[in-house]
């Protein structure tokens, strides 16, 4: 039996990861991302898995 695949469906809401040139300077910008044959508007946000205050690590 193979291990379960990790997909966006396992999270409360879908997400995507991307490398964006000058990404930190573009937080809040809307970009177009290819999904199949379509271009879908996406918003550049702060990294959600980054914990700058260390609150999740330190409790």
C-alpha angles and dihedrals in degrees: 000000000000122000117259115271119244109233138160088258089074091063126077090248132012119264139178135208123219140162109233123187108249087359097167089055090051100055107140094025120125116228133180117245124192114243110175106309094337135083111226124196112242131179124229108231138177113277104275095198092054116096107195094175094048091231095136092047095045096038 
